[in-house]
């Protein structure tokens, strides 16, 4: 994940996805990371207690108040925490092929472009 990109009033986070020798970029808002975590908690790759335990402990940065000041330091910290979130999820077995992850990273479009 690289430096946050500002478009309009919203903040998008740039995610560089690498698959073999190919790569592509996806832009996601903070709310989409939160939705991803909610989707994984509702439907984990494994329904075992350890996976549910893991997902209950996964940390994602807190939301901001609509009127809160968002400065570069805040964005840098949030970006770092979102990177840690994604790395912890993707290191787990079977998460990289989970439909919510594939959709979030747009892997289906990436695979079409590769073929």
C-alpha positions as CSV (number, residue, x, y, z in Angstrom):
1,X,0.0,0.0,0.0
2,X,1.4,3.4,-0.8
3,X,0.7,7.0,0.2
4,X,-2.9,8.0,0.4
5,X,-4.3,9.7,-2.6
6,X,-6.8,12.6,-2.3
7,X,-9.6,12.9,-4.8
8,X,-12.4,15.3,-4.1
9,X,-13.2,15.4,-0.4
10,X,-12.7,11.6,0.0
11,X,-9.4,9.9,0.7
12,X,-8.4,6.8,-1.3
13,X,-5.6,4.4,-0.4
14,X,-3.6,3.0,-3.2
15,X,-3.0,-0.8,-3.0
16,X,-0.4,-2.4,-5.3
17,X,-1.4,-6.0,-6.0
18,X,1.3,-8.3,-7.3
19,X,0.6,-11.7,-8.7
20,X,3.6,-13.4,-10.2
21,X,5.2,-11.0,-12.6
22,X,2.1,-9.0,-13.1
23,X,0.7,-6.2,-10.9
24,X,-2.1,-3.7,-10.8
25,X,-3.3,-0.9,-8.6
26,X,-6.6,-0.7,-6.7
27,X,-7.9,2.4,-4.9
28,X,-10.0,1.9,-1.8
29,X,-11.6,4.1,0.8
30,X,-11.4,3.5,4.5
31,X,-15.0,2.4,4.6
32,X,-14.3,-0.4,2.1
33,X,-11.6,-1.8,4.4
34,X,-14.2,-1.8,7.2
35,X,-16.7,-3.6,5.0
36,X,-14.0,-6.1,4.1
37,X,-13.4,-6.9,7.7
38,X,-17.2,-7.2,8.4
39,X,-17.6,-9.6,5.4
40,X,-14.7,-11.8,6.6
41,X,-16.2,-11.9,10.1
42,X,-19.6,-12.9,8.8
43,X,-18.1,-15.5,6.5
44,X,-14.6,-16.6,7.5
45,X,-12.6,-19.0,5.2
46,X,-12.8,-21.6,8.0
47,X,-15.6,-21.7,10.5
48,X,-13.2,-22.9,13.2
49,X,-13.1,-21.2,16.6
50,X,-9.5,-20.2,16.0
51,X,-10.4,-18.3,12.8
52,X,-13.3,-16.5,14.5
53,X,-11.0,-15.7,17.4
54,X,-8.4,-14.3,15.0
55,X,-11.0,-12.2,13.2
56,X,-12.3,-10.8,16.4
57,X,-8.8,-9.6,17.3
58,X,-7.9,-8.1,14.0
59,X,-7.3,-4.4,14.4
60,X,-8.5,-1.8,12.0
61,X,-8.0,2.0,12.7
62,X,-11.0,3.7,14.2
63,X,-13.3,5.9,12.2
64,X,-13.0,9.7,12.4
65,X,-15.7,12.1,13.3
66,X,-17.0,13.9,10.2
67,X,-15.7,17.2,11.5
68,X,-12.3,15.9,12.7
69,X,-9.2,17.5,11.3
70,X,-7.4,15.0,9.0
71,X,-3.8,15.9,8.6
72,X,-0.8,14.2,6.9
73,X,0.3,12.5,10.2
74,X,-3.2,11.1,10.7
75,X,-3.3,9.8,7.2
76,X,0.2,8.3,7.5
77,X,-0.7,6.5,10.7
78,X,-4.0,5.2,9.3
79,X,-2.2,4.0,6.1
80,X,0.3,2.1,8.2
81,X,-2.4,0.5,10.3
82,X,-4.3,-0.5,7.2
83,X,-1.2,-2.1,5.7
84,X,-0.7,-4.1,8.9
85,X,-4.4,-5.2,8.7
86,X,-4.1,-6.4,5.1
87,X,-0.8,-8.2,5.7
88,X,-2.2,-10.0,8.7
89,X,-5.3,-11.1,6.7
90,X,-3.3,-12.2,3.6
91,X,-0.8,-14.2,5.6
92,X,-3.6,-16.5,6.8
93,X,-4.3,-19.7,4.9
94,X,-7.2,-19.5,2.4
95,X,-7.8,-15.8,2.9
96,X,-6.1,-14.8,-0.4
97,X,-8.7,-16.8,-2.3
98,X,-11.7,-15.7,-0.2
99,X,-14.4,-14.1,-2.4
100,X,-14.4,-10.9,-0.3
101,X,-10.6,-10.5,-0.7
102,X,-10.8,-11.3,-4.4
103,X,-13.5,-8.6,-4.9
104,X,-11.7,-6.1,-2.7
105,X,-8.4,-6.5,-4.6
106,X,-10.3,-6.9,-7.9
107,X,-8.4,-10.1,-8.7
108,X,-11.1,-11.3,-11.1
109,X,-10.4,-8.3,-13.4
110,X,-6.7,-8.8,-12.9
111,X,-6.9,-12.5,-14.0
112,X,-8.9,-11.5,-17.1
113,X,-6.2,-9.0,-18.1
114,X,-3.5,-11.6,-17.6
115,X,-5.2,-14.2,-19.8
